[in-house]
Amino acid sequence: MKKKIFSSLLMGAFLFASTSMITSCKDYDDDINDLKALVNQNSTALDQAKQDLQGKIDKLTGELSTLKVR
C-alpha cells in the first residue's frame, strides 16, 4: 500500500513538473522585435551622426584649403 501511494505521488510529481516546464515557455517574438527596432533606431541615429561629422570635416577641409591659398 505504501509503495502504491509513493508511486502515485512520484508519478504526480513528474507529471506536474513536465507540465509546468511546457507551459512556462515564453514567446520571445515581441522581445526580439523590440530589440530589432532599437537596433534600427540606433543605426539611423549613427548614420545621421556620420553625415553631420562628414559635413563638418568637409567644411573644415574647405576652410583649411582657403587658408593655405592665402
N, C-alpha and C positions, 0 to 999 in steps of 0.2 A: 504494500500500500504506500509506504514512504517513497519507494522508488518511482511509483507511478505519479505521485504528486510532484516529486522533484523533477521527473522527466517532463511533466506538463509545464511546470514553471520555467524550466530551461528552454523548452520549445517556445513558450510565450515570450521569453526574453529575446530570443533570436528573432522571432517574428517582429516584435516591437522595434528592435534595433535596425533591422533591414528596412522596415517601412519608414522609419524616421530618417534614415540616410537617403532614401529615394525621394521623399517629399521635401527634404531640406535643400535640395539643389536649387540654385538661384539662376534666373535668366540674366545673363550679363550683357545682353544686346544693348540695353539702354546706357549702361556704363561705357561700353565701347563706343557707341555713337556720340556720347558726350565728350569723350576723350578725343575722338576724331575731329569734332567741331572745335575743340580747344586748340588742337594742333593746327587746323586750318586758320583759325583766328590769329594764332601766334605767327604763322607763316606769312600771312597778309601784313601784319604789323612789321615783321622783319623785312619784307620786300619794300615796304614804304620807307623804312629807316635807311635801307640801302640806297634807294633812289634819292632821298634827301642828302645823304652823305656824298653820293656821287655828284650831285648838283653843286654842293659846296666845294668839293675838290676841283670840279671844272671851273668854278668861279675863281678860286684861289690860283689855279694854274694860269688862267687868263690874266689875272692881276699881276702875277709874277712875270709873265712874258712881257707885259706892257712896261713894267719897271726895268727889265733888262734892256729894252729898246732905248729907253731914255738915257 
